[in-house]
Amino acid sequence: MATQQDELFWKAYASTIAGLMTANAPLAPNSKIYIAATNVMGIPGGPKVPAELTNYSTYQVADYLLDPKGVGYNPNKTLTYSGALYNYAQNIKPKPGATEPGDLTNLGLAKERVANRDKELAAAKEKARADFKDDDNPRKPSTLAEWSQKNAPAYIAAHNSWEAAVQDVESWENKVFGPGSLNMPASEDALRLNADGMPEPMNNVNTFLVPTYSIPNYSATLTSWVLNTSKSPSSYVIDLAKGQTSSYSQLGHTVGEGEVTVGCPVFCFFGGRYEKSNSKFILGRDAKNVSITLTIKHHMTAPFQPGQWNFGLTDLVEKINAEPPKTQPRVRPTQALFANGVGMKITFSGEAKTAFSEDYKETVGAGGGISIFGISVGARDSSETSSSTNTSSWDESSGTLTVASTNLSYESNILAVMGETISI
């Protein structure tokens, strides 16, 4: 359970992250920043990663809408921007007495034609099916589709008319609402890694289409980070004093939207598969004896660029002089803070050192790990006083936990997501 001191440390951390995201441009009035309070691996990319995997991960982060009242990054996995946008466009209605522009009128007429062609096609198919059944020619084709090509011209003509009407609707929808959204090949297949943790070739992946999103130069930047792993990291101090002077308003969140909190502890101990609930170390009691320094080797704030399907809501409503449908505020992701080589140095003193040491060794002994500011720190079993792992080490004599930066060659960490508030 999160304490008031947890929240102060989160505010200090959030202030640091917001500073990185807004270093080159201030936060827009209708924008918000969401902190990745749980471990969020970034989007895979690079020359060894199939483009379809990069596309799908990009789509997931960019298209899922966010709650305007939360400061932690927690996307709504059932509500997408592209889906809500299309639904919005389908439900707007011209105001009473308004003159609809020609394109919208033509779209309405095209939809009426499809409805009529549906009825005509159904009747023609029923007639063709009856004639096919009555045809006693022993050498007739075995299927209605084959038989109809030479024996049911009315059915073929009705089917062609229906197809033309459907294509006409699609053409007018593209003209009014923008091109169709499902045009980017994507795959949910898991990235395969070899024994060295490097991506293996994947020549064939299962693909499907999703709305187009792209991140300019993402894969190239990720590759350049990997080639520069010797770079010295930048350091950011996160302590109680900074939290006391920080506010989530720096992230675009206001008190008027409710009590905005992250709502989870800064330090979470996991023993095996389950969260450790009886920790001796409690940040609420020991906060003054804890000092955290965040280290980051590489980071960038990059935008999500949607395809041409992303027509403007305001422009569309004005274009057809429409009455917008009932909506509710949501936040659409517009950019993210990607990082590589993220580490920490945490110093404990007094009773905090003793309590943390006991929890750390117990957690390591159980094969568990720790989550700190949402960043997972793995642990291996060790009975030594100074327990070393592949990602962290604990020096009991100095009371220092060092989280080693990880330099993945194919992925980044998402530390935060920025979005714009929209009504949709």
C-alpha positions, -999 to +999 in steps of 0.1 A: +000+000+000+013+034-010+021+059+018+023+097+017+061+094+015+058+071-015+037+098-032+064+124-025+090+103-041+067+096-070+063+134-074+100+139-074+104+112-100+075+125-121+090+160-120+123+146-133+106+127-161+084+156-171+116+178-173+131+153-198+099+152-219+095+190-220+132+200-224+127+212-259+091+223-258+067+233-229+037+211-221+007+223-241-023+235-221-045+205-231-017+179-227-009+155-199+021+133-190+016+098-176+043+080-157+050+043-163+045+032-127+047-004-138+075-018-159+067-009-196+091-023-221+095-002-252+088-009-288+111-035-304+131-022-334+163-024-353+175-044-383+170-078-368+134-072-356+106-078-382+088-046-391+055-062-383+064-066-346+076-029-344+043-019-361+021-038-337+038-025-305+037+011-319+000+007-326-007-006-291+010+023-273-002+050-297-039+040-302-051+029-268-068+058-250-059+070-215-080+081-185-077+119-180-079+114-142-049+091-137-012+100-135+001+065-139+003+051-175-026+026-177-040+024-212-076+013-218-072-019-237-108-019-249-110+017-263-088+028-292-085+062-307-090+049-343-121+030-333-136+059-313-128+083-342-146+062-367-176+057-344-177+095-338-176+102-376-205+077-382-227+093-355-224+131-363-255+146-377-261+178-397-279+205-377-316+210-384-320+231-415-283+229-424-274+222-460-252+191-463-222+195-486-222+174-518-198+148-505-218+139-475-250+138-496-234+115-520-222+092-492-258+090-479-271+081-514-244+055-518-254+038-485-290+038-497-279+021-530-260-006-510-292-013-490-312-016-522-286-038-539-285-061-508-322-068-513-318-073-551-288-096-546-307-117-520-336-122-544-314-130-574-294-155-553-326-172-541-338-175-577-304-188-589-303-214-561-337-227-571-328-229-608-295-247-599-314-272-579-339-278-608-311-282-634-310-320-641-279-318-664-256-346-650-226-326-661-235-293-644-208-277-621-209-289-585-212-254-570-237-226-574-208-201-579-194-221-609-229-229-623-240-192-621-213-180-644-231-193-675-266-201-662-276-172-639-268-138-656-293-120-634-276-132-603-241-123-616-253-088-626-269-083-592-237-093-574-216-070-596-240-041-589-237-048-551-199-048-553-199-016-572-222+000-546-200-011-517-169+003-534-188+036-540-195+039-503-159+032-494-148+058-519-171+085-504-162+075-469-125+080-477-133+114-492-153+126-463-137+109-434-102+101-447-086+069-460-093+036-443-073+030-412-065-008-414-035-006-437-004-014-417+008-050-414+014-061-378+021-092-358+015-104-323+043-130-326+068-130-298+103-119-306+126-150-305+159-146-288+190-168-289+211-180-259+229-146-259+197-127-257+199-115-293+170-115-317+169-146-340+158-143-377+121-145-382+113-150-419+076-157-415+053-140-390+016-141-387+003-108-399-029-087-398-037-051-405-039-023-379-042+015-382-009+031-394+013+048-368+050+055-371+078+069-349+104+089-369+139+074-369+130+050-340+149+019-352+179+040-364+181+057-330+178+024-311+207+010-332+228+041-325+223+037-288+235+001-289+267+012-307+273+038-280+270+018-248+302+033-234+285+067-230+285+079-194+249+082-180+233+113-169+223+114-132+191+128-116+187+130-078+153+120-065+147+126-029+121+137-003+130+173-005+124+174-043+090+157-038+079+183-013+084+210-039+070+191-069+034+187-081+016+166-106+004+199-121+038+199-139+025+169-158-008+187-168-029+171-140-051+194-119-068+191-085-101+198-101-100+164-118-099+146-085-073+133-062-045+125-086-020+099-073+002+071-086-013+049-059+014+022-057+046+019-036+080+031-050+096-002-037+078-035-044+094-068-033+084-099-052+091-133-038+088-158-067+055-151-084+038-132-056+042-098-041+058-097-007+032-083+017+052-083+050+081-061+041+103-048+070+113-019+049+085+007+048+092+039+028+066+058+049+087+053+080+122+053+065+119+079+037+143+104+053+170+078+053+167+070+015+185+088-013+179+078-049+198+087-080+184+078-114+209+072-142+200+072-179+225+067-208+202+074-237+167+089-240+145+106-266+110+120-267+095+109-300+060+115-315+035+090-327+026+099-363-008+085-374-016+078-410-039+098-433-069+082-417-066+106-387-090+134-399-095+163-376-126+162-354-132+199-353-126+203-390-151+176-398-178+190-375-174+225-391-172+211-426-207+195-424-221+220-399-229+191-376-242+185-342-215+164-325-226+132-307-224+128-270-188+124-259-165+121-229-130+134-224-102+110-232-065+114-237-049+103-270-012+094-268+009+117-289+045+110-279+065+089-255+098+091-235+120+062-246+151+053-227+180+028-229+206+021-202+184+030-172+199+024-138+198+036-102+220+041-072+200+040-039+216+047-006+200+036+027+211+047+062+200+040+098+171+016+104+162+018+067+195+001+057+189-028+081+152-033+071+160-031+034+189-055+037+167-081+053+140-077+027+165-078-002+182-110+010+149-127+017+136-117-017+168-128-035+167-161-016+132-168-028+142-162-064+122-129-066+130-094-075+122-057-068+103-031-087+116+005-081+096+033-098+080+007-119+114-006-132+118-043-126+151-054-110+156-092-112+174-112-085+191-146-082+195-167-051+226-159-031+237-165+005+265-140+004+264-107+023+269-087-009+244-103-032+251-098-069+227-103-097+227-097-134+209-064-130+217-052-094+240-056-065+236-048-028+266-036-007+254-041+029+284-023+044+277+010+027+239+004+024+240+010-014+219-008-040+232-004-075+209-012-103+230-018-134+218-003-166+206-027-192+215-021-229+190-041-249+200-042-286+164-044-298+141-026-273+139+004-250+121+013-218+090+036-220+093+059-190+063+081-198+037+088-223+023+123-232-012+128-247-037+154-256-071+157-241-099+152-266-137+146-265-146+116-284 
